Amino acid sequence: MNLAQEVLDRNPRSIAKAISAVENGAVEATELLKALFPHAGKAYNVGITGAPGTGKSTLVDRLAQEYRDRGMRIGIIAVDPTSPFSGGAILGDRIRMQARSTDPGIFIRSMATRGRLGGLSSATDDVALILDAAGYDRILIETVGVGQDEVDIIRTADATVVVLVPGLGDEVQAIKAGVMEIADIFVMNKSDREGAARLEQDLHSLLSSTQRADGWQVPVVKTIAIDGTGTRELVDGIESFRTHLAESESERRLERETHKLMALLLRRLGERMEEFLSAESIRGLAMEIVEKRRDPYSITDEILSRVHFEDQNHEDAKARRARKS
C-alpha cells in the first residue's frame, strides 16, 4: 500500500510520515500531494494568530476539545520559532497540548518557521492539505506569534481569529494596518485581567467605524482560555462566520488559491535557480555589480534567458527519447 492511500486510511504514523516528507522537501512529496489533492477540500481551516503571550496555545487546546465534544475530528498545526541549533520547532506539541495528544480524533503537529516571516512555515498549506485529505473536519492553525507582520494566515485559513490580551499594548496594535484587516473574529483572552473593559470598548469603537464588503460584523469574544470560559461562544462565532460566507466562500477560496499558486511558483523558481547557479557563481556576479562592471538588471535577464534555454533543451531531449521509444 502506498503512502497516499495510508493517509486516506487515516493511519496516524503515515500522516506524520507524509508531513515530514513535505517539510523536508523529499523527492516523493510532490507526487504525494498530487495524489491527495483530489481528496481534499472538505475541511475548514481556522487560523489563530496574535502576539506572543496572548495564550494562543491554551486557546487552541480548548477549541480542539470543544470541537471534539461536537463530534468532529481535529487537526492542529502549531507553528513555532525555529531552533538555531536543530532547525526544528523550539516548542513541542506534546508539551503544550498533552491533554489532547492521546485523543485518536486529534492530530497535532508542530512546525518550525525555518526563517520564514509572516508567522507560518512555507509547508503549512501542504500540511493542511494532508490533514484535510486524511478526513479532519476542522484544522486549527496556530501561528508563531510575530505580531503585526503575521498576515500570511489569511492565505491559508478560511476563518482568522486574532487573539488580544488586556495590558499588552494590543489597543495600539489593533489599530495598525494588517491586524484589523485580517480578523474575522477578535478574541479578548485573559478577559478577567485589569484593562479588559477598556480594550473591549476600544475594539467595538474601531469596529463600528469600519464596514466589510462581505457584510460580516466582526465580533469580540471574551475568553479565559485557562479554564475554558468563552470557548463555546468562540466556536459558535467561527461556525456562524462559516455559515455567513457560505455563498461567497468560493470567491474567497479562489483568491487564496491564487496567492498559493503564485507562492508555489516563486518557491519552485527559487529552487530551480539554486540548481542552476552555485553560491560561488552568484558571488562572482555580485562582485561584478559591486565593481560596476555590470548591472543587476542585465544579469537577471541573462540568467532567466539561460534557464529558459536549458529548460527548452531538456524538453526537446525528452521528446526525442519519447519518439525513439
N, C-alpha and C positions, 0 to 999 in steps of 0.2 A: 504494500500500500504506500502511495507517495505522500509527501508531507502535506500537500494541499488538501488531500482527502482526509487526512488525520485531523487537520484543523477544522474542516467542515464537520467532522465527527465529534468535535468538542473535546479532544484529548488535551488536557492542560499542559503536559510535557511537550507535545507537538506545537501547541500555540506559543509556548515560551521559546522553543527552538526556532520557529518561524520568525518571531520578533527579533531574536538575536541575529538571524541571518540578514534581516533588513537593516538593523542598526549597524552591523559590521560591514555592510556593503558586499555581502557574499555574492559569488557569481550566479548562484541559483535564485537570488532574491527577486530579480525582475520577472523571471518566469513564474515564480510562486505567486507574485502579486497579480500577474495576468490571469492565472488560473482562479484566484479567489475573487477578483473584481466582479464577475457576473453574479456572485452570491452575496454581495454587499449592497447596502442601500436601505436597509430596514432599521438600523439603529438610529438613535437620536443622541447627538454629541452635545454635551453640556460643558462649557468651559468655565473654570473657576479661577479668577485672577485677582490680583491685588498686591499691595506692598508686603514685604516681609513682616512677620509679626502680627498679621491680622487673623491668624487662626485658620488658614485655608485647609490645612491637612485634617484638622479636627472636624471642620465643617464637611469635608468630603466624606470622611468616615461616617458621620451621622446621616448624610444624604444617602450613602450606599445602604445603610440599614433601613432607612425609610422606604427606599425603592424595593428592597428585598421583602419588606413587610407587605408590599403591594404585589408581590409575586413576580417581580422582574429579575432578570439576570443582569449583573452589573460588571462592566469592565472599568478599571481605573488606570489611568496613565498619569503618573506623578513625575513631572519634570523637575529635576534637581540641578543645582550647580555642579559643574564638572570638577572632579578631584584633580589637582595639579600633578598628582603622583601616578594614579592609575588610569586617569582619563574617564573613569566611570562616575556614577552619581555619588555625591558625598553622603546623602541621607538614604537609608534603606527603607523600602516599602514595608517590610515586615516589622521594622522598628516602630514606624509611625502608625501603622494600622494593624497591630497584632490581633485585635479582636475580630477582624474581618478575614484575615489571611487563611483561616481554616474553613471558611464557608465555600462549598463547592460551586455556589452560584455567583461567586465574586472572583474575578481575576485581577490581580494588582501587579502593575509593572512600573518600576522606577526607571527613568531615562535621564541621561546626562545631556545638557545643552551642547557640550563639546564646542564651546566658544561661540555658539550662535546667539545673536541678540534677538530681542522680541519675546523672550520668555518660553520658547519652545525648542525642542530638538528638531533637526532637519527631517528626522524619520517619523515625527509624530503622526502626520497624515497617514502614512503607510501602516503604522501600528494600529491606528484607529480602524483602518480598513480590515486588518486581520481580525480584530476583535468583533467587528461588525459581521464579517463572514462566518465567524465562529458562533454566532447566534446570541450575542449580548444585546439586550434591549436598550440599555442606556449606557453611554460611555462618558465617564466623568474625567475631564482633562484638567489637572491642576498645574498651572504654570509655575515657573520658578520663583516669581516674585521680584521682578526687576523694576517695578514702579511704572513711571509714565510711558516708557518705551514699549511696554508689554501689550502690543496691539496685534500681534500675529494670530492670536487666538480667534479673532473674528473670521479668519480664513479657514479655520478648521471646525469650529463649533457651530451648531445650529442655534444655540442659545448661549449668551455670555453673561455670567454672573460676576459682578465686581464687588469685592469684599472690602469694606472700610471699617475702621475702628476709631472710636472717640479718643481724642487726645494724641493722635499720631500725626497731626497735621493734614489729615485727609480732607478737611474742609477746603484747604487751598488746592490740594492735588485734584480734587474732583472738578474744580473749575477749569483746569488746564485742558488744552486740546488733546484729544486722544481718549482719555478715560471717560469723559462724558459721552463721547460718540460711540464707544463700543459696548456700553452697558445696556443689556436688555432688562436686567434686574439689579438693583442695588441691595446689598446685604449690609446691614449695620450690625456687625458681630460684637460680642462683649458689650451688649447694649445695657448692661447693668452698671457700666462704668460712668464716672463723672464726665459730663460734657455730652452725653448721648442725646439729650433733648435738643441741645443747640445744633448738633450735627444733623439730626433728623429734620429740624426746621430749615437749616441751610440747604439740604438736599431737595426738600419739597419746593423751596423757593426757586432753586435753579431749574428744577424740572418743570415748574409751572411756566417758565419763560421760554421753553423750547417745545417744538412740535415736530414729531417724527412723521415722515412721509407715509409710513405703514399704518399710522393711526394708533399705535400701541402707546399706552400710558405707562411709562416705566415705574414700577412700584418700588417702594423702600420696605424691605422686610427686616424686622428686628430679630436677631438670634442671640443665643448664648450657647455656642456650639458645644462647650464642655459638658453641659447637661442635657443637650438636645432641644432646648427651648427654641421654638420658631422653625424647626426643621420641617415639620409637616406643612406649614404655611409656605415655606420656600419651595418645596416640591410642587405644591398646588400652583404656585406662581409660574414655575417652569412649564408645567403642563398647560396652564392657561395660555402662556405665550405660544406654545406649540399649536394649540387649537386656533388661536387668533390668526396666526400666519399660515394656516393650512392651505389657503387659496394661493398665497403668493410665495409659498415655500420653494416652488420650482425655480422661480426667478432668483431667489436668494441663493439657492444651491448653484445655479448657473454662474452667478457672479463669483462664488467661492471656487468653483471648478476652473474658472478662467484664471484666477490667481494661482491655483495649484499647478495648472498646466504650464504657466509661464515660469513658475519656480522650478518645476521639474526640468524644463528645457534649459534654464540657466545653469542648474546643477549639472546636468549631463554635458553641457557645453564646457563647463569648468573642468569636469573630469576628462573630457576629450583633449582639452588644452594641456592638462597635466601629462597626458600620454604623449602628446605631440612635441611638447617643449620641456626640456630638462631645466632644473633650477639654475644650472650653470649658464645655459643659453639665455635664460631670462635676465640674469645678472649682467651678462655681456651686452644685451640690448639696452638694458637700463643705463649702463655705463656710456653707451653711445649717446643716449639722451642727455646725461649729465654733462658730457663733453661737447654738447651742442652739435654733434656730427649728424644727428638725425632727430626727427621729431616723433613723438609717441603716436601721432595720428597716422602717419605714413607706415610706421611699423605695424600698427594694429591692422590696417588694411592689407598689408602684405601677408601677415600671419593668417588672416581669415581667408584670403585667396588661396594660400598654400594648403590650408586644411581642407578647403572645398576641393582642390585639385587631388589631394590624397584620397579623399572620400570617393571621388569620381573614379579614380583608378581602382580602388577597392571594389566598387560596384561593378565596373567593367570586368574585372578579374572573376568575380562571382558569376557573372552572366556567361563568360567564356567557359567556365567549368561546368555550368549547368547545360550548355549546348553540347559539350563533349560527352556528358553522361547520358 
